[in-house]
């Protein structure tokens, strides 16, 4: 029992004496980070990590953009792009065929094409319409893959 008291006292002393610059750098996002946010001591960091591990919520925090985490833009952006193309296949085919239009403008915006490059990308897509829409059976994923290859190539 005396040994446990000594260990606990040392941990408290370390926690009081320790000054981490950023608890999240050591503990990551999650419920533990939110509970112990602003507390810089070693003990607080250990408890934050233990809380995160106990509740297993860091993955949820990262994917949902909550509990001190930011959701990666690329995942969100890719999902928006997929939804848009899936819901606008006919309009997008028309706009790519003529090289302009609201659907095509939205596509290049969702692809995060720089403003200055957008006219050239629109024309490149127009020139490659037959590759993008190679058949009547083309899926939205086929369109996205073709457009990505053309734009990046």
C-alpha positions in Angstrom: 0.0 0.0 0.0 2.9 2.3 0.9 4.4 1.6 -2.6 1.1 2.6 -4.3 1.0 5.8 -2.4 4.5 6.7 -3.4 3.8 5.9 -7.0 0.6 8.0 -6.9 2.4 10.9 -5.3 5.2 10.8 -7.9 2.6 10.8 -10.7 0.8 13.8 -9.1 4.1 15.6 -8.8 5.0 14.9 -12.4 1.5 16.0 -13.5 1.8 19.3 -11.6 5.4 19.9 -12.8 4.8 18.9 -16.4 3.7 21.6 -18.9 2.9 20.1 -22.3 2.3 22.7 -25.0 -0.6 20.8 -26.6 -2.5 18.0 -25.0 -4.0 16.9 -28.3 -0.5 16.3 -29.8 -0.1 13.6 -27.2 -3.6 12.3 -26.6 -5.3 12.7 -30.0 -9.0 13.5 -30.4 -11.8 11.9 -28.5 -13.8 12.1 -25.4 -10.7 12.1 -23.2 -9.3 15.1 -25.1 -12.6 16.9 -24.6 -12.8 16.1 -20.9 -9.2 17.1 -20.1 -8.9 19.9 -22.6 -6.7 22.7 -21.3 -5.1 20.6 -18.6 -1.4 20.1 -19.4 -0.2 17.7 -16.8 1.1 14.2 -17.3 -1.7 12.8 -15.2 -4.3 14.6 -17.3 -2.8 13.3 -20.5 -2.7 9.7 -19.2 -6.3 10.0 -18.1 -7.3 11.5 -21.5 -5.6 8.6 -23.4 -7.1 6.0 -21.0 -10.6 7.6 -21.5 -10.2 7.6 -25.3 -9.0 3.9 -25.2 -11.8 2.8 -22.8 -14.6 4.3 -24.9 -12.9 3.6 -28.2 -14.1 6.8 -29.7 -11.1 8.2 -31.5 -12.1 6.6 -34.8 -15.6 8.0 -34.5 -14.2 11.5 -33.6 -11.9 11.5 -36.7 -14.5 10.2 -39.2 -17.3 12.5 -37.9 -15.2 15.6 -37.2 -16.3 15.8 -33.6 -14.7 15.5 -30.1 -11.7 17.7 -31.0 -11.1 16.2 -34.5 -11.5 17.7 -37.9 -13.0 15.5 -40.6 -10.6 15.2 -43.6 -11.9 17.4 -46.5 -11.0 14.8 -49.1 -13.4 12.2 -47.8 -16.2 14.7 -47.6 -15.3 16.2 -51.0 -15.2 12.7 -52.6 -18.6 11.8 -51.2 -20.1 15.1 -52.5 -18.5 14.5 -55.9 -19.9 10.9 -56.1 -23.3 12.0 -55.0 -23.4 14.8 -57.5 -22.3 12.8 -60.5 -24.7 9.9 -59.6 -27.6 12.3 -59.4 -26.7 14.3 -62.5 -25.5 11.9 -65.1 -27.7 13.1 -67.9 -27.1 16.8 -67.3 -23.4 16.3 -66.8 -23.2 14.3 -70.1 -24.9 17.2 -71.9 -22.6 19.8 -70.3 -19.4 17.9 -71.0 -20.5 17.4 -74.6 -20.9 21.1 -75.2 -18.0 22.2 -72.8 -20.1 24.4 -70.6 -23.0 24.5 -68.3 -24.0 24.5 -64.6 -23.4 20.7 -64.1 -19.9 21.0 -65.6 -19.2 24.1 -63.5 -20.2 22.2 -60.4 -18.1 19.2 -61.3 -14.9 21.2 -61.7 -15.6 23.0 -58.5 -16.2 19.8 -56.5 -13.0 18.5 -58.0 -11.3 21.6 -56.6 -9.8 22.6 -59.9 -8.2 26.0 -59.6 -10.3 28.9 -61.0 -7.7 29.8 -63.6 -7.5 26.2 -64.9 -11.3 25.6 -65.2 -11.8 26.8 -68.8 -9.0 24.5 -70.0 -10.4 21.6 -68.0 -13.8 22.1 -69.4 -12.4 22.0 -73.0 -10.3 19.0 -72.3 -13.3 17.1 -70.9 -15.3 18.2 -74.0 -12.6 16.8 -76.3 -12.7 13.5 -74.3 -16.5 13.1 -74.1 -16.4 9.8 -76.0 -13.9 8.4 -73.5 -15.9 9.6 -70.5 -19.2 8.4 -71.8 -17.9 5.3 -73.7 -21.3 3.5 -73.7 -24.9 3.8 -72.5 -24.0 1.5 -69.6 -21.4 3.8 -68.1 -21.8 4.3 -64.3 -21.2 7.4 -62.2 -18.1 5.8 -60.9 -16.8 5.2 -64.4 -17.4 8.8 -65.2 -15.5 10.0 -62.1 -12.6 7.6 -62.9 -12.4 8.8 -66.5 -12.7 12.4 -65.6 -9.9 12.1 -62.9 -7.6 10.3 -65.4 -8.2 13.0 -68.0 -7.8 15.9 -65.7 -4.7 14.5 -64.0 -3.2 13.2 -67.2 
